[in-house]
C-alpha cells in the first residue's frame, strides 16, 4: 500500500483511507498481494489434506510434538 500511496503523492499524515488511494490509482478491484498469498496457502493446505495418510508431507504437517516429562 505504501507504494501506491507514494505514487499518488499522498502522505499518511493526510489520513486518506486505503480504499480511496486505490480508487485514485485505478486498482480498486485488483486483489492485494496478501490476498493472493492467502489464497495460495489455502490451496496448498487443501492439496496436502487430500494426500494419502502415509505421505511424508502430510505426516509432517499433522505432527504434534509430545510434551516433555521434565517440566
C-alpha positions as CSV (number, residue, x, y, z in Angstrom):
1,X,0.0,0.0,0.0
2,X,2.9,2.3,0.7
3,X,4.0,2.2,-3.0
4,X,0.5,3.2,-4.1
5,X,0.4,6.0,-1.5
6,X,3.7,7.4,-2.6
7,X,2.8,7.1,-6.3
8,X,-0.4,9.1,-5.6
9,X,1.7,11.6,-3.6
10,X,-0.4,11.3,-0.5
11,X,1.1,11.2,3.0
12,X,-0.1,9.1,5.9
13,X,-0.4,12.4,7.7
14,X,-3.2,13.3,5.3
15,X,-5.2,10.4,6.8
16,X,-6.7,9.2,3.5
17,X,-8.2,5.8,3.5
18,X,-6.6,3.0,1.5
19,X,-9.8,2.4,-0.5
20,X,-9.6,6.0,-1.8
21,X,-5.9,5.6,-2.7
22,X,-6.8,2.5,-4.7
23,X,-9.5,4.4,-6.5
24,X,-7.1,7.2,-7.3
25,X,-4.5,4.8,-8.7
26,X,-7.1,2.7,-10.6
27,X,-6.5,-0.6,-8.8
28,X,-9.8,-0.7,-6.9
29,X,-10.9,-4.3,-7.9
30,X,-7.4,-5.8,-8.1
31,X,-6.5,-8.2,-5.2
32,X,-3.6,-7.3,-2.9
33,X,-0.5,-9.5,-2.7
34,X,-1.6,-10.6,0.8
35,X,-4.9,-11.8,-0.7
36,X,-3.1,-13.8,-3.3
37,X,-0.7,-15.3,-0.8
38,X,-3.6,-16.3,1.5
39,X,-5.4,-18.0,-1.4
40,X,-2.3,-19.9,-2.5
41,X,-1.7,-21.1,1.1
42,X,-5.3,-22.3,1.4
43,X,-4.9,-24.1,-2.0
44,X,-1.7,-25.8,-0.7
45,X,-3.4,-26.8,2.6
46,X,-6.3,-28.4,0.7
47,X,-3.8,-30.2,-1.6
48,X,-1.9,-31.6,1.4
49,X,-5.1,-32.6,3.2
50,X,-6.2,-34.7,0.2
51,X,-2.9,-36.6,0.2
52,X,-2.8,-40.3,1.4
53,X,-2.2,-40.7,5.1
54,X,1.2,-42.3,4.6
55,X,2.8,-39.4,2.6
56,X,5.7,-37.8,4.5
57,X,4.5,-34.3,3.8
58,X,1.1,-35.0,5.4
59,X,2.7,-36.7,8.3
60,X,4.9,-33.7,8.9
61,X,2.1,-31.2,8.6
62,X,-0.1,-33.1,11.1
63,X,2.7,-33.9,13.5
64,X,2.2,-32.7,17.1
65,X,5.2,-32.7,19.4
66,X,4.9,-34.6,22.7
67,X,5.2,-32.6,25.9
68,X,8.3,-33.1,27.9
69,X,8.2,-35.2,31.1
70,X,10.8,-33.0,32.7
71,X,8.8,-29.8,33.1
